[in-house]
Amino acid sequence: MASPTEKFVTIIGGGLAGSEAAWQLARSGVAVRLVEMRPVRRTEAHETGRLAELVCSNSFRSDNVNANAVGLLHEEMRRAGSLVLRTADAHKVPAGDALAVDREGFSAAVEAALEAEPLITVVREERRGLPSPADGPTIIATGPLTSPDLAEAIRALTGEDALAFFDAIAPIVHAETIDMGIAWRQSRYDKAGPGGDTAAYINCPLDQAQYVTFIEGLRAGAKTEFKEWEKSTPYFEGCLPIEVMAERGLDTLRYGPMKPVGLTDPRTGRRAHAVVQLRQDNALGTLYNIVGFQTKLKHAEQARLFRTIPGLERAEFARLGGIHRNTFINSPKLLDGALRLRAQPNVRFAGQITGVEGYVESAAIGLLAGRFAATEIRGEAITPPPPTTALGALLAHITVGHLDGKDTFQPMNVNFGLFPPLDVHEKKRERKPAYSRRALADLDRWLGRETDAAA
C-alpha cells in the first residue's frame, strides 16, 4: 500500500462499485468515508444492510477469459487488485464455466475486508443531496436504486432527466424440493467450470405440449401493476422478464433461457423440447436460482405457474421473483473521460448508475473511479486504460459513446462489440482469444505505468 495522503474521498453507496472504489483508494494510501444508507433506509430490492449485497443473482457470468468479454473483464480486474473478484474467487460455488458465489459469504467477506481497513471509515446514513465543491472529492456509487432526494439533486444540477429501466429478480428454490427423478444434473455441452464440474446445473425438461401450456400461462398470468409514471419506462434488453419474452413469440424462450441445446435428458436419451435450468445459489448447495427467470408476475401466480414445470411440482421458494425501477444518468453527456461530473468536477460517478449493466461491470467502474481519484489526489495526470481492454471499452461506452444528440444511450454489458477491431484478420474461432490476448498485454503495460507513477 502507498503512503497515506492527507486528503480523503467520500463515497456515497456501499454496493459493489462503492466497495471496490473504497478498496482501490485505500490501497493507494487515500482515506475514505464510505457512506451507505442501509439499514437506516431500506430499498425495494435489498434484503440486508450489508455492504456489497447481491440482489438479482449470484452469478458473475462466464469466467472464460478466451471466449467471453466478461471473462476477460474478470481477469483484468484480478490483475488490477480487485477486492470484488478476489472475494468472488474465494466464495465461488459450482456453476459450469460461470463464476457464481455464495451470496451471503461473499457480501460478508467484502464488508469484513472494508471494515478492517484502517483507511476506510464506514458511515451508516442517508445522503439526501449532492456535495458542494467545498466538500472535496466525492464518488457517487448509489447504483440503480438511488434515493429519490439524491436523484432529484442530480437532476436539478445537471439539467438532464435520469433515464430509467426496469430490472427483475429471479426466484430461488430450496434444492431438496426439486424432483431429481425428473430433473438431472448437467452443464450445457458438459462444459467444465472453474472447479472442473461438468454437471453444475439442474435441468427440468418440457415437451412441446408442456412448453406451449407454460408460455400461455406466462402470457395470461397476473402481473405487477406499475404506477402511471412508470409505464413508459423501457426494460433493459439483456434482462427481460420472461413474460415479456413470451409475448414476443412462441419460441422466443426456447432460444433464450429455456434453450435445450447441449443437454440430454437421461430418461429418454434425447434433447427435450425446452429446458429450465437452475444454478446453485449458496455454498451449501441448498438453494438454486432459476436461470434467466426474471419476472413481474405476482407472487401467487409465480408459485402456481412455476410448479407446473416438470421437476418443480413440489418446489418451495426461498424467494420469489420481483421487479424494481432502475435509474441511470446520461453519462456521455454528463461525465468526462475520468468519470467526473462536468457540472461539478469534484464529483465522480461509478457503478450501475453510469449506464453499465451487471455486477462485474459495476464493480469495474468503481475500480476505475477509485484509481482515478487516487491519481488526481497525488497530483498526477490521469491515464485511462486502453480502449482495447475490457476496462477501457466499458469506460469509452459510458463517457464517449452515443454522443449523437439522439438520446440513444442505454445500459450495456461488456461485450467484444465495444472493442476496437483487431489489426489483423483472424478466423472466426480465433477472434475472441485474439481480443483477449491483445487486451491483457495492453492492460499489463497500463498497470505497469500506473505502478511506476505511484512509486
C-alpha positions as CSV (number, residue, x, y, z in Angstrom):
1,M,0.0,0.0,0.0
2,A,1.2,3.5,-0.8
3,S,2.0,6.1,2.0
4,P,-1.2,7.7,3.4
5,T,-2.3,11.0,2.0
6,E,-3.8,14.0,3.9
7,K,-6.9,14.2,1.7
8,F,-9.8,11.8,1.9
9,V,-12.6,10.8,-0.5
10,T,-16.3,10.5,0.3
11,I,-18.0,7.6,-1.4
12,I,-21.8,7.5,-1.3
13,G,-23.1,4.0,-1.8
14,G,-21.8,0.7,-0.4
15,G,-22.7,-1.7,-3.2
16,L,-20.2,-3.4,-5.5
17,A,-19.0,-0.2,-7.2
18,G,-18.6,1.8,-3.9
19,S,-16.9,-1.1,-2.1
20,E,-14.4,-1.5,-5.0
21,A,-13.7,2.2,-5.2
22,A,-13.1,2.4,-1.5
23,W,-10.7,-0.6,-1.7
24,Q,-8.7,0.9,-4.6
25,L,-8.4,4.2,-2.8
26,A,-7.2,2.7,0.4
27,R,-4.7,0.5,-1.4
28,S,-3.4,3.8,-2.9
29,G,-3.0,5.3,0.5
30,V,-6.1,7.6,0.4
31,A,-8.5,7.7,3.3
32,V,-12.2,7.0,2.6
33,R,-15.5,7.8,4.2
34,L,-17.9,5.1,2.8
35,V,-21.5,6.3,3.3
36,E,-24.2,3.6,3.0
37,M,-27.9,4.4,3.8
38,R,-28.9,0.8,4.6
39,P,-30.1,-0.2,7.1
40,V,-31.1,3.4,8.1
41,R,-33.2,3.5,4.9
42,R,-34.0,0.3,3.0
43,T,-34.6,-0.1,-0.7
44,E,-37.3,-2.0,-2.6
45,A,-34.8,-4.8,-3.6
46,H,-32.2,-5.3,-0.8
47,E,-32.8,-7.7,2.0
48,T,-30.0,-6.8,4.3
49,G,-27.9,-3.8,5.4
50,R,-24.7,-5.5,4.4
51,L,-22.2,-3.9,2.0
52,A,-21.9,-5.4,-1.5
53,E,-25.2,-7.3,-1.2
54,L,-26.0,-9.2,-4.4
55,V,-29.6,-8.5,-5.3
56,C,-30.7,-10.1,-8.6
57,S,-28.5,-13.2,-8.9
58,N,-25.4,-14.9,-7.5
59,S,-23.7,-15.2,-10.9
60,F,-20.8,-13.0,-12.2
61,R,-21.4,-14.8,-15.6
62,S,-18.7,-16.5,-17.7
63,D,-15.2,-16.8,-16.3
64,N,-13.7,-18.0,-19.6
65,V,-11.1,-15.3,-20.5
66,N,-10.7,-16.6,-24.1
67,A,-14.4,-16.9,-25.0
68,N,-16.3,-14.2,-23.3
69,A,-15.7,-10.4,-22.7
70,V,-16.9,-10.7,-19.2
71,G,-14.4,-13.5,-18.5
72,L,-11.8,-11.1,-19.8
73,L,-13.0,-8.4,-17.5
74,H,-12.7,-10.8,-14.6
75,E,-9.1,-11.4,-15.4
76,E,-8.3,-7.7,-15.9
77,M,-9.9,-6.9,-12.5
78,R,-7.9,-9.6,-10.8
79,R,-4.7,-8.2,-12.3
80,A,-5.7,-4.7,-11.1
81,G,-6.1,-6.0,-7.5
82,S,-9.9,-6.1,-7.3
83,L,-11.5,-6.8,-3.9
84,V,-14.7,-7.9,-5.6
85,L,-13.0,-10.5,-7.8
86,R,-10.7,-11.7,-5.0
87,T,-13.7,-12.3,-2.8
88,A,-15.8,-13.9,-5.5
89,D,-13.0,-16.4,-6.2
90,A,-12.8,-17.2,-2.5
91,H,-16.6,-17.9,-2.3
92,K,-17.4,-19.5,-5.6
93,V,-19.9,-22.3,-6.0
94,P,-20.3,-24.8,-8.9
95,A,-21.8,-23.1,-12.0
96,G,-20.3,-24.6,-15.1
97,D,-17.9,-22.1,-16.8
98,A,-19.6,-19.3,-14.9
99,L,-18.3,-17.6,-11.7
100,A,-21.1,-17.8,-9.2
101,V,-20.8,-17.2,-5.5
102,D,-22.4,-17.9,-2.1
103,R,-24.0,-14.6,-1.9
104,E,-24.1,-14.3,1.9
105,G,-20.5,-15.4,2.3
106,F,-19.4,-13.0,-0.5
107,S,-21.0,-9.9,0.9
108,A,-20.0,-10.7,4.5
109,A,-16.3,-11.1,3.4
110,V,-16.3,-7.8,1.4
111,E,-17.8,-6.0,4.3
112,A,-15.3,-7.5,6.7
113,A,-12.3,-6.5,4.5
114,L,-13.5,-2.9,4.2
115,E,-14.2,-2.6,7.9
116,A,-10.8,-4.0,8.8
117,E,-9.0,-1.5,6.5
118,P,-7.6,1.4,8.7
119,L,-8.0,4.0,5.9
120,I,-11.8,3.2,5.4
121,T,-14.5,4.5,7.7
122,V,-18.0,3.1,7.1
123,V,-20.8,5.6,7.9
124,R,-24.4,4.5,8.0
125,E,-26.6,7.4,7.0
126,E,-28.7,8.6,4.0
127,R,-27.2,11.4,1.9
128,R,-30.1,13.5,0.5
129,G,-28.2,16.0,-1.6
130,L,-25.1,16.4,-3.7
131,P,-21.9,17.6,-2.0
132,S,-20.7,21.1,-2.7
133,P,-17.3,21.8,-4.4
134,A,-16.0,22.7,-0.9
135,D,-16.8,19.2,0.3
136,G,-13.8,17.8,-1.6
137,P,-13.6,14.6,-3.8
138,T,-16.7,12.5,-3.8
139,I,-17.7,9.4,-5.7
140,I,-21.5,8.7,-6.1
141,A,-22.0,5.0,-6.4
142,T,-25.6,4.7,-5.3
143,G,-26.5,2.3,-8.1
144,P,-29.8,1.8,-9.8
145,L,-31.8,2.4,-6.6
146,T,-30.6,5.9,-5.8
147,S,-32.7,7.5,-3.2
148,P,-35.3,9.9,-4.6
149,D,-33.9,13.0,-2.9
150,L,-30.4,12.4,-4.2
151,A,-31.7,11.6,-7.7
152,E,-33.6,14.9,-7.7
153,A,-30.5,16.7,-6.6
154,I,-28.6,15.2,-9.5
155,R,-31.3,16.1,-12.0
156,A,-31.5,19.7,-10.7
157,L,-27.8,20.2,-11.0
158,T,-27.3,18.7,-14.4
159,G,-30.5,19.7,-16.1
160,E,-30.7,16.2,-17.5
161,D,-33.6,13.9,-16.7
162,A,-32.5,10.5,-15.5
163,L,-33.2,7.7,-17.9
164,A,-34.7,4.6,-16.3
165,F,-35.5,0.9,-17.0
166,F,-37.0,-2.0,-15.0
167,D,-34.8,-4.8,-13.8
168,A,-36.2,-8.0,-12.5
169,I,-35.2,-10.6,-9.8
170,A,-35.3,-14.4,-10.5
171,P,-36.8,-16.8,-7.9
172,I,-34.8,-19.1,-5.6
173,V,-35.8,-22.7,-4.9
174,H,-34.9,-25.0,-2.0
175,A,-32.9,-27.7,-3.6
176,E,-34.4,-30.5,-1.5
177,T,-37.9,-29.8,-3.1
178,I,-36.7,-30.4,-6.7
179,D,-37.7,-33.8,-8.0
180,M,-34.5,-35.4,-9.2
181,G,-36.4,-38.3,-10.6
182,I,-37.4,-35.9,-13.4
183,A,-34.7,-33.3,-13.3
184,W,-31.0,-34.1,-13.9
185,R,-27.6,-32.5,-13.4
186,Q,-25.7,-31.4,-16.4
187,S,-23.8,-28.3,-17.7
188,R,-24.6,-27.4,-21.3
189,Y,-22.4,-29.5,-23.6
190,D,-20.9,-31.0,-20.4
191,K,-18.6,-27.9,-20.2
192,A,-16.4,-27.9,-17.2
193,G,-16.4,-24.8,-15.0
194,P,-13.6,-23.3,-12.9
195,G,-13.8,-26.2,-10.4
196,G,-13.9,-28.8,-13.2
197,D,-17.6,-29.6,-12.6
198,T,-19.4,-30.7,-15.8
199,A,-22.8,-31.1,-14.0
200,A,-23.2,-27.7,-12.3
201,Y,-26.8,-27.1,-13.3
202,I,-30.1,-28.8,-12.5
203,N,-32.2,-29.2,-15.6
204,C,-36.0,-29.6,-15.9
205,P,-37.3,-30.8,-19.2
206,L,-40.6,-29.8,-21.0
207,D,-42.1,-31.5,-24.0
208,Q,-43.8,-29.4,-26.7
209,A,-47.3,-29.5,-25.1
210,Q,-45.9,-28.6,-21.7
211,Y,-43.9,-25.8,-23.1
212,V,-46.9,-24.3,-25.0
213,T,-49.0,-24.5,-21.9
214,F,-46.3,-22.8,-19.9
215,I,-46.0,-20.0,-22.4
216,E,-49.8,-19.5,-22.4
217,G,-49.6,-19.3,-18.6
218,L,-46.9,-16.6,-18.7
219,R,-48.9,-14.5,-21.1
220,A,-52.2,-14.8,-19.1
221,G,-50.7,-14.7,-15.6
222,A,-51.5,-11.8,-13.2
223,K,-48.7,-9.3,-13.3
224,T,-47.4,-6.4,-11.2
225,E,-49.2,-3.2,-12.0
226,F,-47.0,-0.2,-12.5
227,K,-47.7,3.3,-11.4
228,E,-48.8,5.7,-14.1
229,W,-45.4,7.5,-14.2
230,E,-43.6,4.1,-14.6
231,K,-45.5,2.7,-17.5
232,S,-43.3,4.3,-20.2
233,T,-40.0,3.1,-18.7
234,P,-38.2,0.7,-21.0
235,Y,-36.8,-2.7,-20.0
236,F,-33.1,-3.5,-20.4
237,E,-32.9,-5.9,-23.3
238,G,-30.3,-8.1,-21.5
239,C,-32.5,-8.7,-18.5
240,L,-36.1,-9.0,-19.8
241,P,-38.8,-10.6,-17.7
242,I,-39.8,-14.0,-19.0
243,E,-43.4,-12.9,-19.6
244,V,-42.1,-10.0,-21.8
245,M,-40.1,-12.5,-23.8
246,A,-43.1,-14.8,-24.1
247,E,-45.1,-12.0,-25.7
248,R,-42.5,-11.7,-28.5
249,G,-43.3,-15.1,-29.9
250,L,-43.9,-18.8,-29.0
251,D,-40.3,-19.9,-29.5
252,T,-38.5,-16.8,-28.0
253,L,-37.8,-18.5,-24.7
254,R,-36.7,-21.7,-26.4
255,Y,-33.9,-19.6,-28.0
256,G,-33.2,-17.8,-24.7
257,P,-33.2,-19.0,-21.1
258,M,-35.2,-22.2,-21.9
259,K,-33.0,-23.4,-24.8
260,P,-32.5,-27.2,-24.8
261,V,-29.3,-27.4,-26.8
262,G,-26.3,-29.2,-25.3
263,L,-28.5,-31.1,-22.8
264,T,-29.6,-34.7,-23.0
265,D,-32.5,-36.0,-20.8
266,P,-31.1,-39.2,-19.3
267,R,-34.6,-40.7,-19.1
268,T,-35.1,-40.5,-22.9
269,G,-31.6,-40.2,-24.2
270,R,-32.8,-37.2,-26.3
271,R,-32.9,-33.5,-26.2
272,A,-36.1,-32.1,-24.6
273,H,-38.3,-29.5,-26.5
274,A,-37.3,-26.9,-23.8
275,V,-35.3,-26.9,-20.6
276,V,-35.5,-24.8,-17.4
277,Q,-32.1,-24.6,-15.7
278,L,-31.4,-24.0,-12.1
279,R,-28.0,-22.8,-10.8
280,Q,-26.5,-23.3,-7.3
281,D,-27.0,-20.1,-5.2
282,N,-25.1,-20.8,-1.9
283,A,-22.1,-22.8,-0.8
284,L,-24.1,-25.4,1.0
285,G,-25.9,-26.2,-2.2
286,T,-29.3,-25.9,-0.5
287,L,-30.6,-23.1,-2.7
288,Y,-30.9,-22.9,-6.5
289,N,-32.0,-19.9,-8.6
290,I,-34.0,-20.4,-11.8
291,V,-31.7,-19.1,-14.5
292,G,-33.0,-16.2,-16.6
293,F,-36.4,-16.2,-14.9
294,Q,-36.6,-12.6,-14.1
295,T,-40.3,-11.8,-13.7
296,K,-43.0,-9.3,-12.9
297,L,-45.6,-12.0,-12.2
298,K,-47.4,-11.6,-8.9
299,H,-46.1,-13.9,-6.2
300,A,-49.0,-16.3,-6.0
301,E,-49.0,-16.6,-9.8
302,Q,-45.3,-17.3,-9.8
303,A,-45.7,-20.2,-7.3
304,R,-48.6,-21.7,-9.2
305,L,-47.1,-21.4,-12.7
306,F,-43.5,-22.5,-11.8
307,R,-44.9,-25.6,-10.1
308,T,-46.2,-26.7,-13.5
309,I,-42.6,-27.2,-14.7
310,P,-41.7,-30.9,-14.6
311,G,-39.4,-31.4,-11.6
312,L,-40.7,-28.4,-9.7
313,E,-44.2,-29.6,-8.9
314,R,-43.4,-29.6,-5.2
315,A,-40.9,-26.7,-5.2
316,E,-40.6,-24.5,-2.2
317,F,-39.3,-21.0,-2.8
318,A,-36.8,-19.2,-0.6
319,R,-37.5,-16.1,-2.6
320,L,-39.9,-15.3,-5.4
321,G,-39.1,-13.0,-8.3
322,G,-39.7,-9.3,-8.1
323,I,-39.2,-6.2,-10.1
324,H,-37.8,-2.7,-9.4
325,R,-37.1,0.5,-11.2
326,N,-33.5,1.2,-12.0
327,T,-32.2,4.6,-12.9
328,F,-29.0,5.7,-14.7
329,I,-27.6,9.0,-15.8
330,N,-26.9,10.1,-19.4
331,S,-23.2,9.6,-18.8
332,P,-21.8,10.5,-22.2
333,K,-23.3,14.0,-21.8
334,L,-22.8,14.4,-18.1
335,L,-19.3,12.8,-17.4
336,D,-15.8,13.4,-18.7
337,G,-13.3,10.7,-19.5
338,A,-12.2,10.4,-15.9
339,L,-15.8,9.9,-14.7
340,R,-16.1,13.4,-13.3
341,L,-19.4,15.3,-13.4
342,R,-18.8,18.1,-16.0
343,A,-21.0,20.5,-14.0
344,Q,-19.1,19.9,-10.7
345,P,-15.8,18.1,-11.3
346,N,-15.1,17.2,-7.6
347,V,-17.9,14.7,-8.0
348,R,-17.4,11.3,-9.8
349,F,-19.9,8.7,-10.6
350,A,-19.3,4.9,-10.6
351,G,-21.2,1.7,-11.0
352,Q,-24.6,0.9,-12.5
353,I,-25.9,4.5,-12.2
354,T,-23.4,5.3,-15.0
355,G,-25.1,3.0,-17.5
356,V,-23.1,-0.2,-17.3
357,E,-25.1,-3.3,-16.6
358,G,-24.1,-6.3,-14.5
359,Y,-22.3,-6.9,-11.2
360,V,-18.8,-7.1,-12.7
361,E,-19.2,-4.1,-14.9
362,S,-20.5,-2.0,-12.0
363,A,-17.5,-3.1,-9.8
364,A,-15.2,-2.4,-12.7
365,I,-16.3,1.3,-13.0
366,G,-15.9,1.5,-9.2
367,L,-12.3,0.3,-9.6
368,L,-11.6,2.9,-12.2
369,A,-13.3,5.7,-10.2
370,G,-11.2,4.8,-7.2
371,R,-7.9,4.7,-9.2
372,F,-8.7,8.0,-11.0
373,A,-9.5,9.8,-7.7
374,A,-6.3,8.5,-6.1
375,T,-4.2,9.6,-9.1
376,E,-5.8,13.0,-9.0
377,I,-5.1,13.4,-5.3
378,R,-1.4,12.5,-6.0
379,G,-1.3,15.4,-8.4
380,E,-0.6,13.2,-11.4
381,A,-2.2,13.1,-14.9
382,I,-4.9,10.5,-15.2
383,T,-4.3,7.9,-17.9
384,P,-7.4,5.9,-18.7
385,P,-7.0,2.2,-19.6
386,P,-6.5,1.5,-23.3
387,P,-9.8,1.1,-25.2
388,T,-8.5,-2.3,-26.4
389,T,-9.0,-3.6,-22.8
390,A,-12.4,-4.6,-21.3
391,L,-12.0,-1.8,-18.7
392,G,-11.2,0.8,-21.4
393,A,-14.0,-0.4,-23.6
394,L,-16.6,0.0,-20.8
395,L,-15.2,3.4,-19.9
396,A,-15.4,4.5,-23.5
397,H,-19.0,3.3,-23.8
398,I,-20.2,5.5,-20.9
399,T,-18.1,8.5,-21.5
400,V,-17.7,9.0,-25.3
401,G,-20.3,6.6,-26.8
402,H,-23.6,7.8,-28.2
403,L,-22.8,11.4,-28.5
404,D,-25.1,11.7,-31.4
405,G,-27.7,14.1,-30.0
406,K,-30.4,11.4,-30.2
407,D,-30.6,10.4,-26.5
408,T,-29.9,6.7,-27.5
409,F,-27.6,5.9,-24.6
410,Q,-28.7,2.7,-22.9
411,P,-27.2,0.3,-20.3
412,M,-24.7,-2.2,-21.7
413,N,-22.9,-5.3,-20.5
414,V,-19.3,-5.7,-21.6
415,N,-19.0,-7.4,-25.0
416,F,-16.4,-7.6,-27.7
417,G,-18.6,-5.3,-29.9
418,L,-17.4,-2.4,-27.7
419,F,-13.7,-3.1,-28.5
420,P,-11.7,-1.6,-31.4
421,P,-11.4,-4.0,-34.3
422,L,-8.3,-6.3,-34.4
423,D,-5.4,-5.1,-36.5
424,V,-5.2,-8.4,-38.4
425,H,-7.8,-10.7,-39.8
426,E,-8.5,-13.7,-37.6
427,K,-10.5,-16.8,-38.3
428,K,-13.9,-16.6,-36.5
429,R,-13.0,-19.1,-33.8
430,E,-9.7,-17.2,-33.1
431,R,-11.2,-13.7,-32.8
432,K,-12.2,-13.8,-29.1
433,P,-8.9,-15.3,-27.9
434,A,-7.1,-12.6,-30.0
435,Y,-9.2,-9.8,-28.4
436,S,-8.2,-11.2,-25.0
437,R,-4.5,-11.6,-25.8
438,R,-4.3,-8.0,-27.0
439,A,-6.3,-6.7,-24.1
440,L,-4.2,-8.4,-21.4
441,A,-1.0,-7.3,-23.0
442,D,-2.2,-3.7,-23.2
443,L,-3.6,-3.9,-19.6
444,D,-0.3,-5.1,-18.2
445,R,1.5,-2.1,-19.9
446,W,-1.1,0.3,-18.4
447,L,-0.8,-1.2,-14.9
448,G,2.9,-1.0,-15.1
449,R,2.8,2.7,-15.9
450,E,0.4,3.3,-13.0
451,T,2.7,1.4,-10.7
452,D,5.7,3.4,-11.8
453,A,3.8,6.7,-11.3
454,A,2.6,5.8,-7.8
455,A,6.1,4.6,-6.7
